Amino acid sequence: MDRLPIARYSYTDTETATIESAEQILTQRCLHSFGIDYEPPQQDTRSPAPADRRYGLASADEAARLGYHPDLGPLPEAPGLTDEELRVFYGSRQADPAGGERIVYKGKEVPARGCLGQSVAKLAKYDHPQAAQIARRISTQSYEDALTEPSVQKGFGAWSACMEEAGFRYASPLQPLNDKAFKGEDVSAKEKQTAAADVGCKEETGLLDIWFKAESALQQADIDKNTAVLKELRTAHRQRVEAARRVVAAG
């Protein structure tokens, strides 16, 4: 599926990976200043990202493997540090670092949020909170408004009829996501069957395309009303990514 219009004001997967790599490099430099050896975890670019579930389950592969259970992907690697070194890595875990405990490691004071928090903050200075909040509001509002669009409601009806023919009774594709029968630790055969029918009915009725087009139109109308501040957000994102690239290039 294509990206919604508001996605133009978000980081791409590649940009996010660059920022995270830069944060790890800055963290490594900070830890080295305390005499702590640390090698950032290698990013696994071979694993595909989980399918977007904004409109419910959309991947036949995930339906067959996981039903409605989320695809959490591989667990992040642990830093591989001692308890004392982890205190340098993370710093004070208190809600208010300014009033939290003062951490000293080998005679040197540790940043309040540790090396990791300090590194994240160095790149976060390029953030534009006001513009980001507007982008989030557009994304949330368009989703809620799209649910009441006549074309989407009609699509829900067609999907529901398709599901009933397959032996499953749901009024909308949001309902099986919240079915208590599918909240257990294990993925049952019925859950997989329901999920497979769900995805199949979305394909048969064209619901995903209908839903996407309806929400895209709503988003674009709202974006057109906020072009100036969203342009500032894209500039802020570009500055942050460029700063991250410089860090990565320097190593």
Order of alpha helices (4+ residues) and beta strands (2+ residues): alpha-alpha-alpha-beta-beta-alpha-alpha-alpha-alpha-alpha-alpha
